[in-house]
Amino acid sequence: MDPEAVRLQAHYLYWNDKDCCAGVFGAVVQALATAIGEPWASLPIEIMLFGRGGGSGWGTLCGTINGAMALISLVTEKAPSGALLTEIQ
């Protein structure tokens, strides 16, 4: 994946009604869908819309962090994921 292309897509998604969480999540998922195909091509990025504004606008957890952590959780087993999730902060 090209980090700059993913960054630009996340920015585009953010400003085009996907907000922060789904924007970050969606940009990476779309890049993976292009590079790999399934299962990424069938994963709806809208599942992360709940994370906007810190969780439905509650301000409890930054949506960009929430989206990135969800991606890590999809591709990493539970035991080693803790260290990666901590890195996102």
N, CA, C and O atoms as a Tinker XYZ file with bonds, in Angstrom:
   356  protein
     1  N      0.841000   -1.182000    0.000000    73     2
     2  CA     0.000000    0.000000    0.000000    64     1     3
     3  C      0.882000    1.240000    0.000000    63     2     4     5
     4  O      1.952000    1.267000    0.607000    81     3
     5  N      0.421000    2.228000   -0.672000    73     3     6
     6  CA     1.101000    3.518000   -0.705000    64     5     7
     7  C      0.546000    4.380000    0.437000    63     6     8     9
     8  O     -0.614000    4.789000    0.383000    81     7
     9  N      1.344000    4.658000    1.459000    73     7    10
    10  CA     0.837000    5.428000    2.610000    64     9    11
    11  C      0.234000    6.778000    2.229000    63    10    12    13
    12  O     -0.758000    7.206000    2.817000    81    11
    13  N      0.825000    7.435000    1.260000    73    11    14
    14  CA     0.300000    8.740000    0.852000    64    13    15
    15  C     -1.068000    8.602000    0.196000    63    14    16    17
    16  O     -1.954000    9.423000    0.433000    81    15
    17  N     -1.249000    7.575000   -0.623000    73    15    18
    18  CA    -2.548000    7.338000   -1.252000    64    17    19
    19  C     -3.601000    6.998000   -0.200000    63    18    20    21
    20  O     -4.742000    7.450000   -0.296000    81    19
    21  N     -3.227000    6.206000    0.801000    73    19    22
    22  CA    -4.156000    5.856000    1.877000    64    21    23
    23  C     -4.500000    7.102000    2.689000    63    22    24    25
    24  O     -5.658000    7.305000    3.054000    81    23
    25  N     -3.508000    7.932000    2.972000    73    23    26
    26  CA    -3.763000    9.180000    3.713000    64    25    27
    27  C     -4.742000   10.078000    2.961000    63    26    28    29
    28  O     -5.676000   10.623000    3.550000    81    27
    29  N     -4.523000   10.225000    1.674000    73    27    30
    30  CA    -5.403000   11.066000    0.863000    64    29    31
    31  C     -6.822000   10.501000    0.805000    63    30    32    33
    32  O     -7.794000   11.255000    0.850000    81    31
    33  N     -6.939000    9.179000    0.705000    73    31    34
    34  CA    -8.260000    8.561000    0.677000    64    33    35
    35  C     -8.968000    8.720000    2.015000    63    34    36    37
    36  O    -10.176000    8.960000    2.047000    81    35
    37  N     -8.236000    8.591000    3.121000    73    35    38
    38  CA    -8.831000    8.799000    4.446000    64    37    39
    39  C     -9.343000   10.238000    4.575000    63    38    40    41
    40  O    -10.425000   10.472000    5.115000    81    39
    41  N     -8.578000   11.173000    4.088000    73    39    42
    42  CA    -8.984000   12.583000    4.103000    64    41    43
    43  C    -10.249000   12.776000    3.268000    63    42    44    45
    44  O    -11.189000   13.451000    3.689000    81    43
    45  N    -10.257000   12.175000    2.083000    73    43    46
    46  CA   -11.432000   12.266000    1.206000    64    45    47
    47  C    -12.664000   11.675000    1.896000    63    46    48    49
    48  O    -13.725000   12.298000    1.915000    81    47
    49  N    -12.522000   10.480000    2.457000    73    47    50
    50  CA   -13.658000    9.830000    3.116000    64    49    51
    51  C    -14.156000   10.648000    4.302000    63    50    52    53
    52  O    -15.361000   10.776000    4.516000    81    51
    53  N    -13.219000   11.200000    5.070000    73    51    54
    54  CA   -13.604000   12.026000    6.217000    64    53    55
    55  C    -14.514000   13.174000    5.780000    63    54    56    57
    56  O    -15.553000   13.418000    6.392000    81    55
    57  N    -14.121000   13.864000    4.732000    73    55    58
    58  CA   -14.873000   15.034000    4.282000    64    57    59
    59  C    -16.065000   14.681000    3.402000    63    58    60    61
    60  O    -16.803000   15.572000    2.982000    81    59
    61  N    -16.264000   13.403000    3.117000    73    59    62
    62  CA   -17.380000   12.979000    2.284000    64    61    63
    63  C    -18.281000   11.992000    3.029000    63    62    64    65
    64  O    -18.632000   10.925000    2.523000    81    63
    65  N    -18.636000   12.388000    4.234000    73    63    66
    66  CA   -19.680000   11.757000    5.040000    64    65    67
    67  C    -19.317000   10.428000    5.687000    63    66    68    69
    68  O    -20.209000    9.693000    6.110000    81    67
    69  N    -18.027000   10.099000    5.777000    73    67    70
    70  CA   -17.629000    8.895000    6.501000    64    69    71
    71  C    -17.001000    9.234000    7.852000    63    70    72    73
    72  O    -16.841000    8.361000    8.704000    81    71
    73  N    -16.651000   10.490000    8.039000    73    71    74
    74  CA   -16.092000   10.950000    9.310000    64    73    75
    75  C    -14.761000   10.263000    9.640000    63    74    76    77
    76  O    -14.148000    9.647000    8.768000    81    75
    77  N    -14.322000   10.366000   10.879000    73    75    78
    78  CA   -12.955000    9.966000   11.245000    64    77    79
    79  C    -12.743000    8.453000   11.304000    63    78    80    81
    80  O    -11.832000    7.936000   10.659000    81    79
    81  N    -13.550000    7.757000   12.047000    73    79    82
    82  CA   -13.352000    6.322000   12.256000    64    81    83
    83  C    -13.510000    5.537000   10.953000    63    82    84    85
    84  O    -12.618000    4.779000   10.574000    81    83
    85  N    -14.624000    5.714000   10.280000    73    83    86
    86  CA   -14.855000    5.011000    9.018000    64    85    87
    87  C    -13.923000    5.526000    7.931000    63    86    88    89
    88  O    -13.614000    4.794000    6.991000    81    87
    89  N    -13.473000    6.759000    8.040000    73    87    90
    90  CA   -12.529000    7.294000    7.062000    64    89    91
    91  C    -11.190000    6.587000    7.115000    63    90    92    93
    92  O    -10.658000    6.181000    6.082000    81    91
    93  N    -10.643000    6.438000    8.310000    73    91    94
    94  CA    -9.368000    5.726000    8.476000    64    93    95
    95  C     -9.537000    4.252000    8.114000    63    94    96    97
    96  O     -8.768000    3.703000    7.326000    81    95
    97  N    -10.544000    3.627000    8.696000    73    95    98
    98  CA   -10.821000    2.220000    8.440000    64    97    99
    99  C    -11.040000    1.983000    6.945000    63    98   100   101
   100  O    -10.472000    1.060000    6.361000    81    99
   101  N    -11.866000    2.826000    6.339000    73    99   102
   102  CA   -12.216000    2.662000    4.934000    64   101   103
   103  C    -11.051000    2.852000    3.988000    63   102   104   105
   104  O    -10.935000    2.131000    2.998000    81   103
   105  N    -10.195000    3.801000    4.273000    73   103   106
   106  CA    -9.050000    4.036000    3.388000    64   105   107
   107  C     -8.133000    2.817000    3.336000    63   106   108   109
   108  O     -7.655000    2.441000    2.266000    81   107
   109  N     -7.894000    2.210000    4.476000    73   107   110
   110  CA    -7.038000    1.025000    4.511000    64   109   111
   111  C     -7.759000   -0.166000    3.887000    63   110   112   113
   112  O     -7.161000   -0.911000    3.110000    81   111
   113  N     -9.031000   -0.355000    4.215000    73   111   114
   114  CA    -9.797000   -1.465000    3.651000    64   113   115
   115  C     -9.871000   -1.341000    2.129000    63   114   116   117
   116  O     -9.717000   -2.340000    1.425000    81   115
   117  N    -10.100000   -0.151000    1.619000    73   115   118
   118  CA   -10.166000    0.033000    0.164000    64   117   119
   119  C     -8.829000   -0.255000   -0.493000    63   118   120   121
   120  O     -8.786000   -0.834000   -1.579000    81   119
   121  N     -7.734000    0.138000    0.148000    73   119   122
   122  CA    -6.408000   -0.169000   -0.398000    64   121   123
   123  C     -6.161000   -1.676000   -0.403000    63   122   124   125
   124  O     -5.610000   -2.213000   -1.363000    81   123
   125  N     -6.566000   -2.355000    0.661000    73   123   126
   126  CA    -6.423000   -3.812000    0.724000    64   125   127
   127  C     -7.321000   -4.496000   -0.305000    63   126   128   129
   128  O     -6.926000   -5.500000   -0.897000    81   127
   129  N     -8.508000   -3.970000   -0.520000    73   127   130
   130  CA    -9.412000   -4.532000   -1.525000    64   129   131
   131  C     -8.799000   -4.447000   -2.916000    63   130   132   133
   132  O     -8.923000   -5.376000   -3.715000    81   131
   133  N     -8.137000   -3.331000   -3.200000    73   131   134
   134  CA    -7.478000   -3.163000   -4.496000    64   133   135
   135  C     -6.277000   -4.091000   -4.621000    63   134   136   137
   136  O     -6.069000   -4.696000   -5.673000    81   135
   137  N     -5.490000   -4.210000   -3.563000    73   135   138
   138  CA    -4.262000   -5.003000   -3.601000    64   137   139
   139  C     -4.508000   -6.504000   -3.499000    63   138   140   141
   140  O     -3.820000   -7.291000   -4.149000    81   139
   141  N     -5.495000   -6.909000   -2.677000    73   139   142
   142  CA    -5.686000   -8.322000   -2.363000    64   141   143
   143  C     -7.016000   -8.863000   -2.871000    63   142   144   145
   144  O     -7.098000  -10.008000   -3.316000    81   143
   145  N     -8.045000   -8.047000   -2.805000    73   143   146
   146  CA    -9.389000   -8.514000   -3.158000    64   145   147
   147  C    -10.141000   -8.938000   -1.920000    63   146   148   149
   148  O    -10.214000   -8.200000   -0.938000    81   147
   149  N    -10.698000  -10.129000   -1.973000    73   147   150
   150  CA   -11.481000  -10.647000   -0.842000    64   149   151
   151  C    -10.590000  -11.066000    0.317000    63   150   152   153
   152  O     -9.458000  -11.498000    0.098000    81   151
   153  N    -11.070000  -10.949000    1.520000    73   151   154
   154  CA   -12.411000  -10.558000    1.950000    64   153   155
   155  C    -12.606000   -9.051000    2.037000    63   154   156   157
   156  O    -13.704000   -8.578000    2.333000    81   155
   157  N    -11.546000   -8.299000    1.779000    73   155   158
   158  CA   -11.586000   -6.842000    1.945000    64   157   159
   159  C    -12.571000   -6.162000    1.001000    63   158   160   161
   160  O    -13.177000   -5.153000    1.362000    81   159
   161  N    -12.736000   -6.700000   -0.195000    73   159   162
   162  CA   -13.627000   -6.076000   -1.171000    64   161   163
   163  C    -15.092000   -6.131000   -0.741000    63   162   164   165
   164  O    -15.901000   -5.328000   -1.205000    81   163
   165  N    -15.438000   -7.064000    0.133000    73   163   166
   166  CA   -16.824000   -7.212000    0.586000    64   165   167
   167  C    -17.084000   -6.610000    1.963000    63   166   168   169
   168  O    -18.198000   -6.702000    2.480000    81   167
   169  N    -16.084000   -6.008000    2.545000    73   167   170
   170  CA   -16.223000   -5.462000    3.894000    64   169   171
   171  C    -16.764000   -4.028000    3.815000    63   170   172   173
   172  O    -16.074000   -3.136000    3.321000    81   171
   173  N    -17.980000   -3.802000    4.294000    73   171   174
   174  CA   -18.535000   -2.444000    4.220000    64   173   175
   175  C    -17.885000   -1.523000    5.253000    63   174   176   177
   176  O    -17.893000   -1.817000    6.448000    81   175
   177  N    -17.331000   -0.424000    4.790000    73   175   178
   178  CA   -16.658000    0.493000    5.712000    64   177   179
   179  C    -17.652000    1.195000    6.633000    63   178   180   181
   180  O    -17.272000    1.731000    7.674000    81   179
   181  N    -18.903000    1.188000    6.251000    73   179   182
   182  CA   -19.931000    1.857000    7.059000    64   181   183
   183  C    -20.118000    1.206000    8.430000    63   182   184   185
   184  O    -20.733000    1.805000    9.312000    81   183
   185  N    -19.601000   -0.006000    8.623000    73   183   186
   186  CA   -19.718000   -0.626000    9.944000    64   185   187
   187  C    -18.986000    0.189000   11.003000    63   186   188   189
   188  O    -19.231000    0.017000   12.197000    81   187
   189  N    -18.088000    1.077000   10.574000    73   187   190
   190  CA   -17.327000    1.882000   11.527000    64   189   191
   191  C    -17.896000    3.293000   11.724000    63   190   192   193
   192  O    -17.287000    4.109000   12.416000    81   191
   193  N    -19.038000    3.584000   11.134000    73   191   194
   194  CA   -19.631000    4.914000   11.309000    64   193   195
   195  C    -19.978000    5.206000   12.775000    63   194   196   197
   196  O    -20.043000    6.368000   13.175000    81   195
   197  N    -20.198000    4.167000   13.567000    73   195   198
   198  CA   -20.502000    4.384000   14.985000    64   197   199
   199  C    -19.369000    5.107000   15.699000    63   198   200   201
   200  O    -19.610000    5.768000   16.709000    81   199
   201  N    -18.135000    4.999000   15.201000    73   199   202
   202  CA   -16.966000    5.545000   15.882000    64   201   203
   203  C    -16.730000    7.026000   15.667000    63   202   204   205
   204  O    -15.776000    7.580000   16.214000    81   203
   205  N    -17.559000    7.668000   14.899000    73   203   206
   206  CA   -17.352000    9.100000   14.609000    64   205   207
   207  C    -17.464000    9.930000   15.882000    63   206   208   209
   208  O    -18.294000    9.669000   16.753000    81   207
   209  N    -16.626000   10.911000   15.957000    73   207   210
   210  CA   -16.688000   11.846000   17.078000    64   209   211
   211  C    -16.468000   11.207000   18.435000    63   210   212   213
   212  O    -17.026000   11.653000   19.437000    81   211
   213  N    -15.662000   10.172000   18.467000    73   211   214
   214  CA   -15.367000    9.524000   19.739000    64   213   215
   215  C    -16.444000    8.547000   20.180000    63   214   216   217
   216  O    -16.646000    8.352000   21.378000    81   215
   217  N    -17.123000    7.942000   19.251000    73   215   218
   218  CA   -18.184000    6.977000   19.560000    64   217   219
   219  C    -19.529000    7.659000   19.539000    63   218   220   221
   220  O    -20.010000    8.123000   20.573000    81   219
   221  N    -20.139000    7.726000   18.381000    73   219   222
   222  CA   -21.450000    8.358000   18.202000    64   221   223
   223  C    -21.480000    9.798000   18.719000    63   222   224   225
   224  O    -22.502000   10.287000   19.199000    81   223
   225  N    -20.318000   10.462000   18.604000    73   223   226
   226  CA   -20.238000   11.857000   19.020000    64   225   227
   227  C    -20.059000   12.077000   20.512000    63   226   228   229
   228  O    -20.159000   13.214000   20.975000    81   227
   229  N    -19.796000   11.019000   21.282000    73   227   230
   230  CA   -19.662000   11.133000   22.734000    64   229   231
   231  C    -18.310000   11.657000   23.176000    63   230   232   233
   232  O    -18.164000   12.091000   24.318000    81   231
   233  N    -17.316000   11.627000   22.297000    73   231   234
   234  CA   -15.997000   12.126000   22.644000    64   233   235
   235  C    -15.221000   11.219000   23.588000    63   234   236   237
   236  O    -14.363000   11.699000   24.330000    81   235
   237  N    -15.502000    9.926000   23.578000    73   235   238
   238  CA   -14.854000    9.012000   24.516000    64   237   239
   239  C    -13.559000    8.411000   23.982000    63   238   240   241
   240  O    -12.646000    8.136000   24.762000    81   239
   241  N    -13.460000    8.203000   22.689000    73   239   242
   242  CA   -12.264000    7.625000   22.076000    64   241   243
   243  C    -12.135000    8.199000   20.676000    63   242   244   245
   244  O    -13.076000    8.129000   19.885000    81   243
   245  N    -10.992000    8.758000   20.370000    73   243   246
   246  CA   -10.775000    9.343000   19.053000    64   245   247
   247  C    -11.154000    8.341000   17.962000    63   246   248   249
   248  O    -10.703000    7.196000   17.978000    81   247
   249  N    -11.973000    8.774000   17.030000    73   247   250
   250  CA   -12.432000    7.895000   15.961000    64   249   251
   251  C    -11.308000    7.345000   15.097000    63   250   252   253
   252  O    -11.381000    6.205000   14.637000    81   251
   253  N    -10.269000    8.142000   14.873000    73   251   254
   254  CA    -9.162000    7.640000   14.046000    64   253   255
   255  C     -8.451000    6.490000   14.756000    63   254   256   257
   256  O     -8.057000    5.513000   14.118000    81   255
   257  N     -8.287000    6.605000   16.066000    73   255   258
   258  CA    -7.669000    5.526000   16.846000    64   257   259
   259  C     -8.579000    4.298000   16.841000    63   258   260   261
   260  O     -8.107000    3.173000   16.679000    81   259
   261  N     -9.866000    4.512000   17.016000    73   259   262
   262  CA   -10.839000    3.435000   17.010000    64   261   263
   263  C    -10.804000    2.666000   15.681000    63   262   264   265
   264  O    -10.812000    1.435000   15.679000    81   263
   265  N    -10.766000    3.382000   14.564000    73   263   266
   266  CA   -10.714000    2.741000   13.250000    64   265   267
   267  C     -9.440000    1.947000   13.036000    63   266   268   269
   268  O     -9.473000    0.837000   12.505000    81   267
   269  N     -8.316000    2.517000   13.450000    73   267   270
   270  CA    -7.031000    1.829000   13.312000    64   269   271
   271  C     -6.982000    0.584000   14.192000    63   270   272   273
   272  O     -6.462000   -0.450000   13.773000    81   271
   273  N     -7.516000    0.675000   15.404000    73   271   274
   274  CA    -7.518000   -0.475000   16.303000    64   273   275
   275  C     -8.422000   -1.592000   15.771000    63   274   276   277
   276  O     -8.113000   -2.772000   15.936000    81   275
   277  N     -9.512000   -1.229000   15.147000    73   275   278
   278  CA   -10.397000   -2.239000   14.563000    64   277   279
   279  C     -9.669000   -3.009000   13.462000    63   278   280   281
   280  O     -9.814000   -4.227000   13.355000    81   279
   281  N     -8.892000   -2.305000   12.648000    73   279   282
   282  CA    -8.117000   -2.967000   11.593000    64   281   283
   283  C     -7.118000   -3.952000   12.181000    63   282   284   285
   284  O     -6.991000   -5.078000   11.700000    81   283
   285  N     -6.410000   -3.530000   13.219000    73   283   286
   286  CA    -5.438000   -4.414000   13.869000    64   285   287
   287  C     -6.150000   -5.653000   14.410000    63   286   288   289
   288  O     -5.643000   -6.768000   14.292000    81   287
   289  N     -7.318000   -5.454000   14.997000    73   287   290
   290  CA    -8.059000   -6.575000   15.562000    64   289   291
   291  C     -8.520000   -7.565000   14.499000    63   290   292   293
   292  O     -8.703000   -8.747000   14.789000    81   291
   293  N     -8.708000   -7.095000   13.287000    73   291   294
   294  CA    -9.120000   -7.982000   12.196000    64   293   295
   295  C     -7.996000   -8.872000   11.688000    63   294   296   297
   296  O     -8.256000   -9.947000   11.147000    81   295
   297  N     -6.761000   -8.443000   11.852000    73   295   298
   298  CA    -5.651000   -9.180000   11.228000    64   297   299
   299  C     -4.645000   -9.754000   12.223000    63   298   300   301
   300  O     -3.664000  -10.372000   11.811000    81   299
   301  N     -4.866000   -9.563000   13.509000    73   299   302
   302  CA    -3.909000  -10.006000   14.528000    64   301   303
   303  C     -4.633000  -10.833000   15.586000    63   302   304   305
   304  O     -5.759000  -10.523000   15.973000    81   303
   305  N     -3.975000  -11.875000   16.040000    73   303   306
   306  CA    -4.547000  -12.661000   17.129000    64   305   307
   307  C     -4.537000  -11.845000   18.419000    63   306   308   309
   308  O     -3.790000  -10.875000   18.548000    81   307
   309  N     -5.364000  -12.246000   19.358000    73   307   310
   310  CA    -5.558000  -11.473000   20.584000    64   309   311
   311  C     -4.267000  -11.271000   21.379000    63   310   312   313
   312  O     -3.959000  -10.151000   21.785000    81   311
   313  N     -3.521000  -12.335000   21.599000    73   311   314
   314  CA    -2.326000  -12.242000   22.457000    64   313   315
   315  C     -1.324000  -11.192000   21.977000    63   314   316   317
   316  O     -0.925000  -10.345000   22.777000    81   315
   317  N     -0.897000  -11.205000   20.710000    73   315   318
   318  CA     0.085000  -10.210000   20.289000    64   317   319
   319  C     -0.527000   -8.842000   19.937000    63   318   320   321
   320  O      0.205000   -7.881000   19.700000    81   319
   321  N     -1.840000   -8.755000   19.902000    73   319   322
   322  CA    -2.448000   -7.498000   19.460000    64   321   323
   323  C     -2.270000   -6.367000   20.478000    63   322   324   325
   324  O     -2.253000   -5.196000   20.101000    81   323
   325  N     -2.140000   -6.705000   21.748000    73   323   326
   326  CA    -2.042000   -5.670000   22.792000    64   325   327
   327  C     -0.932000   -4.683000   22.561000    63   326   328   329
   328  O     -1.136000   -3.476000   22.691000    81   327
   329  N      0.246000   -5.177000   22.219000    73   327   330
   330  CA     1.391000   -4.283000   21.982000    64   329   331
   331  C      1.140000   -3.389000   20.772000    63   330   332   333
   332  O      1.490000   -2.209000   20.793000    81   331
   333  N      0.539000   -3.939000   19.719000    73   331   334
   334  CA     0.238000   -3.134000   18.520000    64   333   335
   335  C     -0.819000   -2.081000   18.826000    63   334   336   337
   336  O     -0.698000   -0.928000   18.410000    81   335
   337  N     -1.849000   -2.481000   19.551000    73   335   338
   338  CA    -2.906000   -1.526000   19.893000    64   337   339
   339  C     -2.364000   -0.383000   20.737000    63   338   340   341
   340  O     -2.774000    0.766000   20.575000    81   339
   341  N     -1.446000   -0.701000   21.633000    73   339   342
   342  CA    -0.820000    0.326000   22.462000    64   341   343
   343  C     -0.023000    1.305000   21.616000    63   342   344   345
   344  O      0.029000    2.494000   21.932000    81   343
   345  N      0.592000    0.831000   20.557000    73   343   346
   346  CA     1.367000    1.699000   19.656000    64   345   347
   347  C      0.501000    2.755000   18.976000    63   346   348   349
   348  O      0.993000    3.833000   18.644000    81   347
   349  N     -0.767000    2.464000   18.768000    73   347   350
   350  CA    -1.675000    3.395000   18.082000    64   349   351
   351  C     -1.885000    4.659000   18.902000    63   350   352   353
   352  O     -2.076000    5.737000   18.339000    81   351
   353  N     -1.852000    4.539000   20.225000    73   351   354
   354  CA    -2.103000    5.706000   21.068000    64   353   355
   355  C     -1.102000    6.750000   20.745000    63   354   356
   356  O     -1.121000    7.829000   21.337000    81   355
